[in-house]
């Protein structure tokens, strides 16, 4: 069965599961920042895993999503203020729970990413102890409490290069402004894959696990400020169905080369 046929069966399944829903009460605001193969833009046209998922979901349950390109930090602020209905993609974070309801879609593991073969620190604690070591990160990303605390320490010590997206991080590493980054490998490699200028860097990428960063859930947040309870419930039900049915994982596998997701992303555990 080809990708279009599998998507068609998934849409039918979501429609059946949500047959009593009458669609969303209004257009759902879903600003996004480019994130490798997960979210990309060609002018105003969005593509990638998450725009595809939302557009399929919208067709299935009668919701329209307005997807606009925004820097990640601005998307985060829009979500906190109720100007954005959806924060996607997003890792689960206690700091976001007051603003939104988290819906898990996959499991991810952030790693230390470098472009050199030198010895890498095996933990955030050892990284912090290396006074010359700088990180380049995407502003607004979070991968749990240990990550957030390390980022705050590096920022206070002026050892942090903060960029609006993963492409900015790739440029910072190429220019030697920082020794490494921390994010999921699929985001970084997906970013390099989409840009011919970065493609030569792929063979230089080194990915190392960090002791403090294990597997965690990633998905999206639905706003508690701007969405009605009915709309939020309809979206949560459809998104949960998309993860349980395997459609989300299928989109990742259709987008990335075989075997390239190992160690950075996996489907939700049953």
PAZAGU-510706 format. One record per residue (C-alpha): x, y, z; residue in one letter. Coordinates in steps of 0.1 Angstrom, whole numbers, plus 5000, padded with zeros to 4 digits. Example, Ala and Ser with C-alpha at 12.3 -4.5 7.8 and 13.67 -1.06 7.14 Angstrom:
BEGIN
ATOM     px     py     pz   r
ATOM   5123   4955   5078   A
ATOM   5137   4989   5071   S
REM end
This chain:
BEGIN
ATOM     px     py     pz   r
ATOM   5000   5000   5000   X
ATOM   5015   5034   4990   X
ATOM   5017   5065   5012   X
ATOM   4986   5081   4997   X
ATOM   4965   5050   5003   X
ATOM   4977   5046   5039   X
ATOM   4969   5083   5046   X
ATOM   4935   5078   5031   X
ATOM   4927   5049   5054   X
ATOM   4940   5069   5084   X
ATOM   4917   5098   5075   X
ATOM   4887   5074   5073   X
ATOM   4896   5060   5107   X
ATOM   4897   5095   5123   X
ATOM   4865   5104   5106   X
ATOM   4848   5073   5121   X
ATOM   4863   5080   5155   X
ATOM   4851   5116   5155   X
ATOM   4818   5111   5137   X
ATOM   4799   5130   5163   X
ATOM   4821   5161   5160   X
ATOM   4809   5190   5139   X
ATOM   4843   5205   5133   X
ATOM   4861   5234   5150   X
ATOM   4842   5266   5158   X
ATOM   4868   5288   5140   X
ATOM   4901   5288   5121   X
ATOM   4928   5273   5144   X
ATOM   4959   5295   5145   X
ATOM   4990   5273   5142   X
ATOM   5022   5294   5136   X
ATOM   5053   5274   5132   X
ATOM   5091   5278   5128   X
ATOM   5111   5258   5103   X
ATOM   5123   5226   5120   X
ATOM   5142   5203   5096   X
ATOM   5120   5179   5077   X
ATOM   5093   5183   5104   X
ATOM   5083   5219   5093   X
ATOM   5095   5238   5062   X
ATOM   5083   5267   5041   X
ATOM   5085   5277   5005   X
ATOM   5073   5313   5006   X
ATOM   5040   5311   5023   X
ATOM   5035   5274   5016   X
ATOM   5041   5251   5044   X
ATOM   5052   5214   5042   X
ATOM   5067   5187   5063   X
ATOM   5055   5162   5089   X
ATOM   5035   5185   5111   X
ATOM   5018   5207   5085   X
ATOM   5008   5175   5067   X
ATOM   4994   5160   5099   X
ATOM   4974   5190   5107   X
ATOM   4960   5194   5072   X
ATOM   4950   5157   5071   X
ATOM   4934   5160   5105   X
ATOM   4916   5191   5095   X
ATOM   4901   5174   5065   X
ATOM   4890   5145   5086   X
ATOM   4872   5164   5114   X
ATOM   4863   5196   5098   X
ATOM   4889   5220   5111   X
ATOM   4910   5246   5092   X
ATOM   4945   5254   5104   X
ATOM   4962   5287   5096   X
ATOM   4999   5279   5094   X
ATOM   5023   5309   5092   X
ATOM   5060   5311   5094   X
ATOM   5073   5327   5126   X
ATOM   5106   5325   5146   X
ATOM   5104   5299   5173   X
ATOM   5107   5324   5202   X
ATOM   5078   5344   5188   X
ATOM   5057   5313   5184   X
ATOM   5063   5305   5221   X
ATOM   5053   5340   5231   X
ATOM   5022   5340   5209   X
ATOM   5012   5307   5225   X
ATOM   5017   5320   5261   X
ATOM   4996   5351   5253   X
ATOM   4968   5332   5236   X
ATOM   4975   5345   5201   X
ATOM   4984   5310   5190   X
ATOM   4961   5280   5195   X
ATOM   4988   5253   5189   X
ATOM   5024   5250   5198   X
ATOM   5040   5224   5175   X
ATOM   5063   5206   5177   X
ATOM   5068   5208   5214   X
ATOM   5083   5186   5242   X
ATOM   5064   5182   5274   X
ATOM   5075   5208   5299   X
ATOM   5059   5217   5333   X
ATOM   5065   5254   5324   X
ATOM   5041   5251   5295   X
ATOM   5013   5232   5313   X
ATOM   4996   5264   5326   X
ATOM   4992   5277   5290   X
ATOM   4983   5245   5272   X
ATOM   4973   5208   5273   X
ATOM   5000   5185   5261   X
ATOM   4992   5158   5235   X
ATOM   5021   5133   5230   X
ATOM   5027   5120   5195   X
ATOM   5062   5104   5196   X
ATOM   5092   5099   5220   X
ATOM   5124   5118   5214   X
ATOM   5159   5119   5228   X
ATOM   5181   5150   5226   X
ATOM   5218   5145   5221   X
ATOM   5250   5164   5219   X
ATOM   5258   5173   5183   X
ATOM   5292   5184   5170   X
ATOM   5309   5188   5136   X
ATOM   5343   5176   5147   X
ATOM   5357   5142   5157   X
ATOM   5372   5153   5190   X
ATOM   5363   5139   5224   X
ATOM   5328   5151   5235   X
ATOM   5317   5155   5271   X
ATOM   5294   5126   5281   X
ATOM   5272   5146   5303   X
ATOM   5258   5182   5308   X
ATOM   5277   5183   5341   X
ATOM   5310   5177   5324   X
ATOM   5301   5201   5296   X
ATOM   5294   5229   5322   X
ATOM   5328   5222   5338   X
ATOM   5346   5229   5305   X
ATOM   5349   5267   5308   X
ATOM   5359   5272   5271   X
ATOM   5329   5251   5258   X
ATOM   5301   5270   5241   X
ATOM   5267   5256   5230   X
ATOM   5246   5269   5201   X
ATOM   5209   5262   5206   X
ATOM   5175   5271   5192   X
ATOM   5158   5298   5213   X
ATOM   5126   5284   5228   X
ATOM   5135   5247   5226   X
ATOM   5133   5227   5258   X
ATOM   5143   5190   5265   X
ATOM   5135   5188   5302   X
ATOM   5146   5203   5335   X
ATOM   5183   5193   5332   X
ATOM   5185   5209   5298   X
ATOM   5168   5241   5309   X
ATOM   5191   5244   5340   X
ATOM   5222   5239   5319   X
ATOM   5210   5265   5293   X
ATOM   5203   5290   5321   X
ATOM   5239   5285   5335   X
ATOM   5255   5288   5301   X
ATOM   5235   5320   5293   X
ATOM   5246   5335   5326   X
ATOM   5283   5327   5318   X
ATOM   5279   5340   5282   X
ATOM   5287   5306   5268   X
ATOM   5255   5303   5248   X
ATOM   5247   5312   5212   X
ATOM   5210   5314   5207   X
ATOM   5196   5311   5172   X
ATOM   5160   5314   5158   X
ATOM   5161   5280   5141   X
ATOM   5182   5249   5135   X
ATOM   5197   5265   5103   X
ATOM   5211   5293   5125   X
ATOM   5227   5266   5148   X
ATOM   5243   5249   5118   X
ATOM   5258   5282   5107   X
ATOM   5271   5289   5142   X
ATOM   5288   5255   5144   X
ATOM   5303   5258   5109   X
ATOM   5317   5292   5118   X
ATOM   5332   5279   5150   X
ATOM   5311   5302   5172   X
ATOM   5303   5272   5194   X
ATOM   5316   5237   5199   X
ATOM   5283   5218   5199   X
ATOM   5245   5219   5201   X
ATOM   5219   5200   5219   X
ATOM   5188   5189   5201   X
ATOM   5173   5158   5186   X
ATOM   5195   5145   5158   X
ATOM   5166   5142   5133   X
ATOM   5160   5179   5135   X
ATOM   5196   5188   5129   X
ATOM   5202   5163   5101   X
ATOM   5168   5172   5085   X
ATOM   5179   5208   5084   X
ATOM   5212   5200   5067   X
ATOM   5194   5177   5042   X
ATOM   5170   5205   5031   X
ATOM   5197   5231   5024   X
ATOM   5223   5224   4996   X
ATOM   5247   5248   5014   X
ATOM   5247   5227   5045   X
ATOM   5246   5192   5028   X
ATOM   5284   5188   5029   X
ATOM   5283   5190   5067   X
ATOM   5262   5158   5070   X
ATOM   5293   5136   5069   X
ATOM   5309   5156   5097   X
ATOM   5280   5153   5122   X
ATOM   5288   5134   5154   X
ATOM   5259   5125   5178   X
ATOM   5266   5116   5214   X
ATOM   5242   5107   5242   X
ATOM   5242   5129   5273   X
ATOM   5237   5111   5307   X
ATOM   5210   5135   5319   X
ATOM   5189   5134   5288   X
ATOM   5168   5103   5283   X
ATOM   5138   5095   5262   X
ATOM   5108   5119   5267   X
ATOM   5075   5126   5250   X
ATOM   5071   5152   5222   X
ATOM   5040   5163   5204   X
ATOM   5021   5195   5207   X
ATOM   5003   5218   5231   X
ATOM   4967   5229   5227   X
ATOM   4960   5264   5242   X
ATOM   4940   5267   5275   X
ATOM   4937   5304   5268   X
ATOM   4922   5306   5233   X
ATOM   4906   5273   5225   X
ATOM   4871   5264   5237   X
ATOM   4868   5232   5257   X
ATOM   4849   5216   5228   X
ATOM   4875   5225   5202   X
ATOM   4904   5214   5224   X
ATOM   4886   5181   5231   X
ATOM   4880   5175   5194   X
ATOM   4916   5182   5185   X
ATOM   4930   5161   5214   X
ATOM   4909   5131   5203   X
ATOM   4919   5133   5167   X
ATOM   4956   5138   5175   X
ATOM   4956   5109   5200   X
ATOM   4940   5087   5173   X
ATOM   4967   5097   5148   X
ATOM   4995   5086   5172   X
ATOM   4978   5054   5183   X
ATOM   4970   5044   5147   X
ATOM   5006   5048   5136   X
ATOM   5000   5076   5112   X
ATOM   5024   5100   5130   X
ATOM   5052   5075   5129   X
ATOM   5044   5067   5093   X
ATOM   5049   5103   5084   X
ATOM   5083   5103   5100   X
ATOM   5094   5071   5083   X
ATOM   5081   5085   5049   X
ATOM   5102   5117   5054   X
ATOM   5136   5103   5066   X
ATOM   5160   5077   5051   X
ATOM   5156   5042   5065   X
ATOM   5175   5038   5098   X
ATOM   5182   5075   5103   X
ATOM   5158   5080   5131   X
ATOM   5174   5054   5155   X
ATOM   5185   5070   5188   X
ATOM   5166   5103   5183   X
ATOM   5129   5095   5178   X
ATOM   5106   5065   5182   X
ATOM   5068   5058   5183   X
ATOM   5050   5061   5216   X
ATOM   5051   5030   5237   X
ATOM   5018   5011   5239   X
REM end
